Amino acid sequence: MSRPDPWLSFPMAIDVTTWSLEQTSSTDLSPAREPAAEAGVRIVRAEVPSPEFSRFLYTAVGADNDWTDRLEWSHQRWLEFLDRPGMETWVAYERGTPAGYIELDPQDAGVVEISYFGLLPAFRGRRIGGHLLSSGTARAWDLADREPGRPPTKRVWVHTCSKDGPYALDNYRRRGFRVFDVKTETEG
């Protein structure tokens, strides 16, 4: 009887914990310090829905965090998602180079989900993430100011998981988000 070779690669089952966090008032936001002006960091809204640019950001930020749910989206599916009232993508640039993004997904009853947020690997650890999260969360709170007919934001929420960067959960907490749900599931 032969035994399986322990050196062969087998898919491993791993436990993945997902934390859902929220803010229920704009006063919950505890902004990070802005990078020094000489760092050349600025945050700009991508106002023209661009499936190509959004897919670039999604894959560049999410590749090493196993973001896969949108990889199969067609150009049309991306466009439909991006071209909705109140949907916003804010991009952090360092000296003209995209460094990361935050995606605000409007929901019913004054709720805004931060559907994706992160930095490209080369820009992590440079104090951009806290600033981008602070700025993006503030834009979630004032979304109704830019979207006529939208009710004022009453809740901003996000989820992160144990496959995300090692500082993700702490960054959300430092910005004033509170955990309202935790789930652990086995993947693989």
Secondary structure, 3 states (H helix, E strand, C coil): CCCCCCCCCCCCCEEEEEEEEEECCHHHCCCCCCCCHHHCEEEEECCCCCHHHHHHHHHHHHHHHCCCCCCCCCHHHHHHHHCCCCCEEEEEEECCEEEEEEEEEECHHHEEEEEEEEECHHHCCCCCHHHHHHHHHHHHHCHHHHCCCCCCCCEEEEEEECCCCCCHHHHHHHCCCEEEEEEEEEEC
